[in-house]
Amino acid sequence: MDVRVLRFGADALLVELAGLDAALAAYDAISQAELPGVREIVPAARTVLVTFDSPPDPGLAKKIAALDATERSASAGAETTVPVCYDGEDLQFVASLLGIHPEEVIERHTGSPWRVAFSGFQPGFAYLVGGDPIFSNIPRLASPRVAVPAGAVGLARQFSAVYPRISPAGWQIIGRSPLPMWDTDRPQPATLAPGDTVRFQAVAEAPEPPTPQAKTWSDAYGLRALRPGLQASLQDDGRHALALGVSRSGAMDLASLHAANAAVGNAVGAPALEITFGNALYQSVGEHLAAVAGPQVGLTHVLVSGERRPVAKQPVRLADGDALELGFPVGGCRNYLAVAGGFAGPKLLGSLSWDAFAVLGPKPVTAGDLLATMWGDTSTTIPVAEWRGSSTLDVVLGPRDDWFTPEAVASFLAQEWEVTAESNRVGLRLRGEPLTRLINGELESEGMLPGAVQVPTGGQPVVFGRDHPVTGGYPVIAVLTPAAQDAAGQLAPGTRVKFNSVAG
């Protein structure tokens, strides 16, 4: 097959193919090949992103390129019937564009099966292909709508889709479906997965499906947030559901999360509180062993009697009614508060992490919340590992550095970039001398990972954080190494940062 296999950072490969059909065939072939160490396989418009548990063996790229992916697998996923009330505001326009009556649009949309090619944009958003060939080139709106309701059924290019929730939309809307596309109360939240077959069915009425709500805290033994701190949320090692349109999420600084948990005897990836810019106060309901890791921050043990005791970089035992106060961090922006036994709550796709972009997981902490905890062994403690931040971030160039002039690649590595105030868990927006493209065409959406340095048309890089979109349409000039991703998670607005190229 006509294929290029490109490095996507330290632990992923991007398989580039001639088009959508080839990408879907390659997705089938890679899925069935039982390659060692594969974590996730993410199909997109003309690429397949393959992530691994550790840096892949160099020979795997050749093995993938040699796979027989000339046609799609005969195996099929589940078949789902999606009811649709065809009353969309763009139904008449689509009919005029195709030179047929609206009734025929409905007949053709329901008359042939569709197949889920890949997921992206938002959790539960499935890109459907196939269907009637008449829908092979439907234009997007010239100006996207600010919002369409949950259940809106759209067409764009060769795709059809159902919007899982209220969302901005640039597709032609032809109807509404009452079938929820995403439900976090189910073991498998996504209604549609890659490889599934979809048949649309016309119905007379279609009430809007319920909007998925983030989980709330349970009222139990734990820590009470008297002053939660900015953007405080539960985070762990994150999820592995990119193929369902869900980012990894998890702690922005995994090394600090692991250090806090190790100090109180937890599994290193257990859920802990991520607190941005400190200034927080948490009261113990029951007895707890707690530790805080990350950049240097003033810690005070506030006894129930009112006595205040400074805390060194070591775990502290909190009696019922005691509190732990965090000052403002120095040199970084995020601290991690862990308790022996860990925090409890409803997991989604194996994780308790709050995802700000997808609005998934337990809600961010507000004043008065009682965060449930589990019993843990408080008899053995170790000092909190020293935090080591850096404003020089190691990157592996590619997979799309060839979209930029050699001078732009050199400038990317040579100059200092400023982290702007628009930065958050989704991404760090940088400001500097814009990067000039060598290729000015449109890049079809392809899989993304945390640490990807994407460069929009304006030439100012964006470093994807843990809550990144799972697909993107701008070229990635480089990808941060895992250690650099942790360091990037500590960069506050106004920080100056440089990139250093290392071998993949």
C-alpha positions in Angstrom: 0.0 0.0 0.0 1.1 3.6 -0.6 2.1 4.5 3.0 4.4 6.7 5.1 5.1 5.8 8.7 6.1 8.9 10.7 7.3 9.3 14.3 4.8 11.1 16.5 6.9 11.8 19.6 8.6 9.2 21.7 5.9 6.6 21.9 3.6 6.8 18.8 3.6 6.3 15.0 1.5 8.2 12.5 0.6 6.1 9.5 -0.2 8.3 6.5 -2.1 6.9 3.5 -3.6 8.0 0.3 -7.1 8.7 1.5 -10.0 7.7 3.8 -10.6 4.2 2.3 -6.9 3.3 2.6 -6.8 4.7 6.2 -9.8 2.6 7.2 -8.3 -0.5 5.6 -5.0 0.2 7.4 -6.9 0.6 10.7 -8.4 -2.9 10.2 -5.1 -4.4 9.3 -3.2 -2.8 12.2 -6.0 -3.8 14.7 -5.7 -7.4 13.6 -1.9 -7.6 13.5 -1.4 -8.0 17.2 1.7 -5.6 17.2 3.6 -5.7 20.5 3.0 -2.9 23.1 0.1 -1.2 21.2 -2.0 1.0 23.5 -4.4 2.7 21.2 -5.2 2.8 17.4 -6.9 6.0 16.2 -8.2 6.2 12.6 -8.8 9.6 11.0 -9.4 11.0 7.5 -6.2 9.7 5.9 -4.0 8.6 8.8 -3.9 6.1 11.6 -2.3 7.0 14.9 -0.8 4.1 16.8 0.3 4.7 20.4 2.5 2.3 22.4 3.2 1.6 26.1 6.9 2.5 25.5 9.0 3.7 22.6 8.3 1.3 19.7 11.0 -0.9 18.2 12.4 0.7 15.0 11.4 -2.3 13.0 7.7 -1.8 13.8 7.4 1.0 11.2 8.6 -1.3 8.4 6.2 -4.0 9.7 3.2 -1.7 9.6 4.1 -0.4 6.1 4.2 -4.0 4.9 0.8 -5.0 6.2 -1.8 -6.0 3.6 -4.3 -3.2 3.8 -5.7 -3.2 0.3 -9.3 -3.6 1.4 -11.4 -3.3 4.5 -11.9 -6.3 6.8 -15.0 -8.3 6.3 -15.6 -8.3 10.0 -18.1 -5.8 11.2 -19.0 -4.1 14.5 -22.4 -3.7 16.0 -25.4 -2.4 13.9 -27.4 0.5 15.3 -30.6 2.0 14.1 -30.6 5.8 14.6 -34.1 7.4 14.5 -34.2 10.9 12.9 -36.8 13.5 12.6 -35.8 15.2 9.3 -36.7 18.8 10.0 -33.2 20.3 9.9 -32.8 23.9 8.8 -30.4 22.9 6.0 -32.5 20.1 4.5 -33.9 22.4 1.8 -30.5 23.7 0.9 -29.0 20.2 0.6 -31.9 19.2 -1.6 -31.3 22.2 -3.9 -27.6 21.6 -3.9 -28.2 18.0 -5.1 -31.0 18.9 -7.5 -33.6 16.6 -5.7 -36.6 17.1 -3.5 -36.2 17.1 0.4 -38.2 13.8 0.5 -35.5 12.2 -1.7 -32.7 13.5 0.5 -34.5 11.6 3.4 -34.9 8.5 1.3 -31.3 8.4 0.3 -30.0 9.2 3.7 -32.0 6.3 5.2 -31.8 4.0 2.2 -28.1 2.8 2.6 -26.1 1.7 5.6 -23.3 4.0 6.9 -20.2 2.9 8.8 -18.3 4.5 11.6 -14.9 5.5 10.2 -13.5 7.3 13.3 -14.4 9.4 16.3 -13.2 12.9 17.1 -14.3 16.5 17.7 -16.0 15.6 21.0 -16.8 12.4 23.0 -19.3 10.3 21.1 -19.0 12.2 17.8 -18.7 9.5 15.1 -17.7 10.3 11.6 -19.9 8.1 9.4 -19.0 7.1 5.8 -20.6 5.1 3.1 -24.3 5.8 2.6 -25.6 6.9 -0.7 -22.9 8.2 -3.1 -24.9 11.4 -3.7 -23.6 12.6 -0.3 -20.0 12.4 -1.3 -19.2 16.1 -1.4 -21.5 18.2 0.8 -19.9 21.6 1.7 -19.5 22.9 5.2 -21.2 26.1 6.2 -19.3 29.2 5.2 -19.7 30.5 8.8 -20.2 27.8 11.5 -23.3 28.2 13.8 -22.6 29.1 17.4 -24.6 26.1 18.6 -26.8 23.2 17.4 -28.9 21.1 19.8 -27.8 17.7 21.1 -28.9 15.1 18.5 -28.5 17.3 15.5 -27.9 15.2 12.4 -25.4 16.7 9.9 -23.7 16.2 6.6 -20.3 17.6 5.5 -18.0 16.4 2.7 -18.5 12.6 2.5 -19.4 12.3 6.2 -22.6 12.2 8.3 -22.8 12.5 12.1 -25.0 13.0 15.1 -23.9 15.7 17.5 -23.7 14.2 21.0 -24.3 17.5 22.8 -25.0 21.2 22.3 -22.1 22.4 20.2 -20.8 24.8 17.6 -21.3 23.3 14.2 -20.2 23.9 10.6 -22.1 21.0 9.1 -25.3 21.0 7.1 -28.1 20.1 9.6 -30.8 17.9 8.1 -32.6 16.6 11.2 -32.6 15.6 14.9 -32.2 12.3 16.7 -33.5 11.4 20.2 -30.9 8.6 20.5 -28.1 9.7 23.0 -24.7 9.4 21.4 -22.8 9.6 24.7 -24.0 8.4 28.2 -21.5 8.2 31.0 -23.9 6.0 33.1 -23.3 3.1 30.6 -20.3 0.8 30.8 -19.5 1.8 27.2 -20.5 5.5 27.0 -20.2 5.9 23.2 -23.2 4.6 21.3 -21.1 4.2 18.1 -17.6 2.9 17.8 -15.2 2.6 14.8 -16.4 -0.3 12.6 -20.0 -0.1 13.6 -22.8 0.0 11.0 -25.5 2.7 11.2 -28.9 2.7 9.6 -30.9 5.9 9.8 -34.7 5.6 10.2 -37.1 8.5 9.6 -39.5 9.3 12.5 -42.2 11.9 13.0 -41.0 13.4 16.3 -37.6 13.6 18.0 -37.3 15.2 21.4 -33.9 16.5 22.3 -31.8 13.8 24.1 -30.7 14.7 27.6 -27.4 16.5 27.9 -24.7 14.4 29.7 -24.0 15.9 33.1 -20.7 15.8 35.0 -20.6 13.7 38.1 -20.9 15.4 41.4 -19.1 14.7 44.7 -20.5 12.1 47.1 -21.1 13.1 50.7 -18.7 10.8 52.7 -15.6 10.6 54.9 -12.8 12.6 53.3 -11.5 16.2 52.8 -13.7 19.2 52.9 -12.8 22.1 50.6 -12.8 25.2 52.8 -10.9 27.1 50.1 -10.5 24.9 47.1 -7.9 26.8 45.2 -8.0 27.7 41.5 -9.2 25.0 39.0 -8.9 22.3 41.7 -9.9 18.9 40.3 -9.3 15.2 40.8 -6.7 13.8 38.4 -5.0 10.5 38.0 -3.0 8.8 35.2 -5.9 9.4 32.7 -7.8 7.4 30.2 -7.1 5.4 27.1 -10.1 6.1 24.8 -8.8 8.2 22.0 -10.7 6.1 19.5 -13.9 7.1 21.2 -13.1 10.8 20.9 -12.0 11.1 24.5 -8.6 12.6 25.4 -6.2 11.1 27.9 -6.8 13.8 30.4 -5.1 13.1 33.8 -2.5 15.1 35.7 -0.8 17.9 33.8 2.4 16.9 35.7 2.4 13.1 36.1 5.7 13.0 37.9 4.4 15.2 40.7 1.2 13.2 40.9 3.3 10.1 41.3 5.5 11.7 43.9 2.6 12.7 46.1 1.0 9.2 45.9 4.3 7.5 46.6 4.9 9.5 49.7 1.6 8.2 51.3 2.0 4.6 50.0 -0.6 4.7 47.2 -0.2 3.3 43.7 1.5 6.1 41.9 -1.3 6.7 39.4 -4.1 6.9 42.1 -6.4 10.0 42.0 -5.1 13.1 43.7 -6.1 16.8 43.8 -4.5 19.0 41.2 -4.5 22.6 42.6 -3.4 25.5 40.4 -1.7 28.5 41.9 -2.2 27.2 45.5 -4.0 29.4 48.1 -6.1 26.4 49.2 -7.4 25.1 52.5 -8.7 21.5 53.1 -10.1 20.2 56.3 -9.9 16.5 57.3 -13.2 14.7 58.1 -11.8 11.7 59.9 -8.1 11.0 60.1 -5.8 11.2 57.0 -2.2 11.0 56.0 -1.7 13.6 53.3 1.2 14.8 51.1 1.7 17.6 48.6 4.1 17.4 45.7 5.1 19.7 42.9 6.8 23.1 43.0 7.9 24.6 46.3 4.8 25.8 48.2 4.3 26.9 51.8 2.4 24.2 53.7 0.7 24.7 57.1 -0.9 22.1 59.4 -3.8 23.9 61.0 -4.8 21.9 64.1 -8.4 21.9 65.3 -7.3 23.9 68.3 -6.2 26.7 65.9 -2.5 26.1 66.3 -0.5 26.5 63.1 2.5 24.3 62.3 4.7 24.6 59.2 5.1 21.4 57.2 8.3 20.4 55.5 8.4 18.3 52.3 7.0 15.2 54.0 3.6 13.6 54.7 1.5 15.0 57.5 -1.0 13.2 59.7 -4.3 15.1 60.0 -6.6 14.4 62.9 -10.4 14.8 62.5 -11.0 18.6 62.2 -7.4 19.5 61.3 -6.7 21.3 58.0 -3.9 21.6 55.5 -3.2 25.0 54.0 -1.3 25.6 50.8 0.4 28.9 50.0 1.4 30.1 46.5 3.8 27.8 44.5 7.2 29.1 43.5 8.7 28.2 40.0 5.6 26.3 38.9 1.8 26.5 39.0 0.3 23.1 39.9 0.6 21.1 43.2 -0.8 17.6 43.9 -2.5 16.7 47.2 -2.7 13.0 47.9 -4.1 11.1 50.9 -3.3 7.5 51.9 -5.9 5.2 50.3 -6.7 7.7 47.6 -9.9 9.6 46.6 -13.1 7.8 45.8 -15.7 8.5 43.1 -17.4 7.3 40.0 -14.8 6.3 37.3 -15.4 6.9 33.7 -13.5 4.7 31.2 -11.2 3.7 34.1 -10.4 7.2 35.3 -11.5 9.7 37.9 -10.0 12.6 36.0 -11.9 15.8 35.3 -11.6 16.6 31.5 -12.3 20.4 31.0 -12.5 20.1 27.2 -14.9 17.2 27.1 -16.7 18.1 30.4 -16.2 14.5 31.7 -15.6 13.2 35.2 -16.2 14.6 38.7 -16.8 18.4 38.6 -14.0 20.8 39.7 -14.0 21.4 43.4 -16.0 24.2 44.9 -16.1 25.6 48.4 -17.9 23.3 50.8 -17.4 20.1 48.8 -16.6 17.0 50.7 -14.2 14.8 48.7 -14.7 11.2 49.5 -11.6 9.2 50.4 -10.8 5.5 51.0 -9.0 4.0 54.0 -5.3 3.6 53.5 -2.3 2.5 55.6 -0.9 5.5 57.5 1.9 3.7 59.3 4.7 4.1 56.7 5.6 7.3 54.9 8.5 8.5 52.8 9.7 12.1 52.1 8.1 13.8 49.1 10.4 13.6 46.0 12.0 16.8 45.0 10.4 18.6 42.1 12.5 19.5 39.1 10.9 21.9 36.7 12.4 23.3 33.5 11.6 26.0 31.0 13.6 24.2 28.3 11.4 21.5 26.8 12.8 18.5 24.8 10.9 17.7 21.7 11.0 15.1 18.9 10.6 16.9 15.6 7.7 15.9 13.4 5.5 14.4 12.2 4.8 17.5 10.1 8.0 19.5 10.4 8.3 19.2 6.6 5.3 21.5 6.3 7.5 24.4 7.5 10.5 26.1 5.9 13.9 25.1 7.2 14.2 28.6 8.6 10.9 28.2 10.5 12.1 25.0 12.0 15.3 26.6 13.1 13.4 29.6 14.5 11.1 27.3 16.4 14.1 25.8 18.2 16.2 29.0 18.5 13.8 31.6 19.9 12.2 32.0 23.3 8.4 31.7 23.4 6.1 33.4 25.9 3.3 31.4 27.5 0.1 33.5 27.1 -2.8 34.1 29.5 -5.1 32.0 27.2 -3.3 28.8 28.3 -5.1 26.1 30.3 -5.3 22.3 30.6 -6.4 22.0 26.9 -3.2 23.7 25.7 -0.4 26.3 26.1 -0.7 29.1 23.6 2.6 30.6 22.8 3.7 34.0 21.5 6.8 34.7 19.4 8.1 35.2 15.9 5.5 33.4 13.7 6.6 30.3 11.9 6.3 30.2 8.1 4.8 27.3 6.3 6.3 25.6 3.3 3.0 23.9 2.5 -0.1 26.1 2.7 -2.8 23.6 1.9 -5.3 22.2 4.3 -4.3 19.2 6.5 -7.1 16.7 7.0 -7.9 16.0 10.6 -5.6 13.4 12.2 -5.1 12.0 15.7 -3.5 14.1 18.4 -1.7 13.4 21.7 -0.7 15.5 24.7 2.5 17.3 24.0 1.9 17.8 20.3 3.0 21.3 19.2 0.4 22.3 16.7 0.9 25.4 14.6 -2.3 27.1 13.3 -2.3 29.3 10.2 -1.1 32.4 12.2 2.2 30.7 12.9 1.9 30.8 16.8 2.4 27.4 18.3 0.0 25.6 20.7 1.3 22.9 23.0 -1.5 20.4 23.6 -2.2 19.6 27.3 -3.9 16.6 28.8 -7.4 17.7 27.9 -6.5 18.3 24.2 -8.9 17.7 21.2 -8.3 14.1 20.0 -8.1 15.2 16.4 -6.6 18.3 14.8 -6.3 19.9 11.4 -3.1 22.0 11.8 0.4 20.5 11.3 2.3 19.3 14.3 5.9 20.6 14.1 7.1 18.6 17.1 6.0 16.5 20.1 7.2 16.9 23.7 8.9 14.0 25.4 7.1 12.6 28.4 9.3 14.5 30.9 8.9 17.7 28.9 5.1 17.2 29.1 5.3 17.2 32.9 7.5 20.4 32.8 5.1 22.1 30.4 2.2 21.4 32.8 3.9 23.7 35.3 4.4 26.7 33.0 2.4 29.7 34.1 1.4 32.6 31.8 4.3 35.0 31.2 6.9 32.2 31.4 9.5 32.1 28.7 10.2 28.7 27.2 12.6 27.2 24.6 12.5 23.9 22.7 15.3 21.5 22.4 15.3 18.8 19.6 16.2 15.3 20.7 16.3 12.0 18.9 13.0 10.1 18.8 
